[in-house]
Amino acid sequence: MIQALIIVFREMIEAGLIVGIVLAVTKGVPQRGLWVGLGLGGGIIGAGLLALFANAVSSALAGMGQELFNAAVLAVAVVMLAWHNIWMARHGREMAQELKAVGNDVRGGSQSLAALALVVGIAVLREGSEVVLFLYGVMIQGGETGMSMLIGSLMGLALGGGVSLLTYFGLAKIPPRLLFGVTTTLITFLAAGMAAQSMLFLEQAGVVTWLGTQAWDTSAILSDKSLPGRVLHALFGYSDGPSVMQVVTYIVALTSIFTLTRLLRPHHAPPFKAVAA
């Protein structure tokens, strides 16, 4: 539930800021709400289709190299999580400026209102697609029921939507650097945990056999099946009996994402600024 909440909250915040920028810049333009709504609907439908497609592929490959399929999905999720953090740290501000430019073009009459629907639709589809992949990765890791993931997703959706609305209407002054800094850190740990889990599937499939000895066994102290252990597993990828290769994979993924995100982050204002209605 915690993983789903974090992922959906982060993606909802980003989608909300994108929509907020478009609405703020096009304030007073007739029918802007209709076209933005069409973009939102199109993006949501596209993400839903992707979810159905992912489930169909998984069902088709059931029993046919399932460990390899799971490892591949988690590996893709890790790469996308890493790219997400690094790209947003580097280009988030530029994206916000481009969105404002599109909004100003629509307001000035040089772009049609359909451009608003396209921009919003692509943004929602992108964020929604990432949510689908990440949640699918969480499901593959195990330990989460469908109901707990649904509750976590709904909580993340509500919290993210609420924060976006409060920020848009100027009722909340949440520093973007702080908000994105916290969620970026949490998502980096989620990615490292998924990388270690992907390695576990490769070990189970017999593809990776190096450093397969158990690094430690803390099940007697803190089992990853207990409530505290599950929380630590969800947030930081904790395991009570990982192999040496899993530990190495976790450390490499964690340090790589943190280092690249820090090195490529511009030394100027945070990527997004709050917008007011």
N, C-alpha and C positions, 0 to 999 in steps of 0.2 A: 504493500500500500504506500509506503514512504517513497519508494522509487518512482512509482506512478505519479504521486503528488508532485514531487520535485520536477520531473520531466514535463508534465502537463503545465504546471505553474510557469516554468521558464518559457516554454513555447507560447503559452497564452499571453504572457507579458510582452513578448516580442511582436506577436501578431497584433496585440492591442495597441502597441506604440505605433506600429505601421499604419493601422487604421486611423489612429488618433491624429497622426501627422497629416494624412490625406484629408480628414474632416476639418481640421483646423485651418489648413491652407485654402480649402474651397468653401469656407463659410460664406453663406449667402448665395451660393450657386443653386438655382432651381433644380430639383430632382436629384441632387447629389446623393441623398440618403438611399433612394431607390437603386441607383447604380452601384453604390458601395455594398448594399444588401445583396444585389445579384452576384457581385464578386465574392462575397462571403459564402453565399450558398453554393456557388460553383466550386470554390476551394474545398469546402466541407464534403461535397459529393465526390470530388476527385480523391480525397484522402480516404473516404469510405470504400471506394472501389479498390484502392490499393490494399486496404485491410482485407477485403474479400479475396483478392488475388494472392496475398501472402498466405492466407489460411488454406487456399486451394492447393498451392504449391507444397505446403507442409503436409497436407493429407495425401497428396499424390506420391510423396517420397517416404511416407511412413514405412518403416521396416527396410528401406533400401538406402543404407548408408546414413541413417538418421543422425548419428553422432557427427559425421562430416558435414551434413547439412546444418546442424545446430551450430557447429564451430564456425562455419562460413557466415551464417547470419550474425552471430555475435561479433565476428571479426569486422564485418561491414558496419555494424552498429558502433563499434569502437572507433573506426576510422571516421565515421560521420560525426560522432560526438567530438572527437579531436578537431576535425575540420570546422565544426560548428563554433567551438570556443576560439580557435585561432583566427578564423575568418571574421567573426564578429568583433574580436578585439582589434583587428586591423582595418576592417572596412565598414564597420557599423555606422560611423559618422558620415562617410561618403554616401552610404545607402540612404540615410536620412535626408541628406541634401538633394539627392536625385528624386526622392519622393516629393519633396517640397517643390522641385522644379516642375514635375509633372502636374502637381496641383495648381501651380501658378499658370501653367500653360492652359489648363482647362478653364481656369477662372478668366484668363485673358481671351479665350475663344480660339486659340490656335490649336487646341486639342479637343476632341469630342469627349463627351461624358463616358463613352465606352472605355476610354483610357483608364478611368478610375476603377471600373469593374475589373479590367485586366490586371492592373497593378495589385489591387486588393486580392483578387482571385489567386494570382501566382504566389503572393505572400502567404495566404492561408493554406494553399495547397502544399507549399514548401514546409511550413511549420507542422501542418497536419501529417504530412508524409513522414517527417522525422519522428513525430509522436508514435505513429503506427509501428515504425521499425524499432524504436527504442522499447516500446511496451512489449513487442513480440520477443525482443531479446530478454526482457525481464521474465516473460512467461517461460522461455526456454530454460532459464537458469533454475527454475523450480522454486518451491517454497512459498509461492504466492497463489492464492486461489483466484478464480475469475471474479468472485464477489469483492475480494479485498482490492484487486486492481481497479475494479469499477468504482468503488468508493473513493480510492485514492485519486483516480482520474477526475471524478466529479468534484472532489475537494480542490484539486489543483485548478480545475476549470473555473470554479466559483471564486477562489482566491485571486487567480490571475485576472479574471474579468473584473472583479471588484477593485483591485489595485489600478488597473488600466482606466476604469471609469473615474475613480477618484482623482487620478493624476490628470486626466483629460479635462475634467471640470475644475481643476485647480484646488480641489479640496484636500489633497495630500501632497506634501512636498517631500517625496522620497528621493534621495540622491541616486541617480542612475548608476554612478560608479559603485556605490555600496550594494545596491540591489543586484547588479550584474556580477559584482565581485563575489558575493556569497554564492549565488547560483552557479557561477562558473567553477568555483572550487568544488562544490558538491557534485556537479556533473563530471568533473575530472576524476573524482574518486569512483563514481559510478562506472565510468569508462574503464578504469584500471581493473575494477572488479569483473567486468564483462570480459576483459582480455584474459584474465586468469581463468575464468570459467570456460572460455573458448579453448584454452590450452588443455583444460581437463578433458573436454570432449575429444580432442586430438589424441590425448594419451589413452583414453578409453577405446578409441578406434585403432590403436596400435600404430598410428602414423608417427607420433613423437615418443621416443623411448629414452631420450637423454635426461639425466638429472631427475629420474623418476622416483628416487627415494623420498620418504616423507620428511618434510622439513621440521615439523613439530607435531605434537599431539596434546592439545589443550582441552580436549573434550571433557576431561574430569573437572577442569576449572571453569570453563565457559563453553558449553556446547553450542554449535551454530544452529541447533534445533530449538534451543531455549528462546524465550522472548527477547532478553537482552542480546543474545547471539544473533537472532534474526534481524534485530534492529541494526546491529553493527555490520552484519552481512549486507543489508539493504543500503546502508549509507557508505560503507567503506570497503565492502567486498571481503569481510572477515570470514575465515574458514578455520575450523578447529584442527584440520589435518591435511594441509596442502602439500603438494610435492615441491621439491626444490625448484623445478622448472616453472611451476605456477607462481611461486614467490618472485623468481627472477622476472617473469613476464609482467607481473603486477608492478614491480619497481620500475622497470624500463618504461612501461606505458605511462605511469604516473609522472615520472621525472621528465619524460619527453614532452608530454602535453603541457605541463606547467612551464617548462623552459621555453618551448616555442611560443606559447601564449604570451609570456612575459617579454621575450625578445622582440616579437613582432608587433607588440602594442605600441601605438603612437604615443609620444610624450606630449599630448595636448588634451583638450577637453574630452570628457567621456563620450561614448559613441552616440548616445541619444540625449535629447533634452526634453524635459516635460513640456507638453503643449497645453494650451488653455483654450477653452471654448470661446 
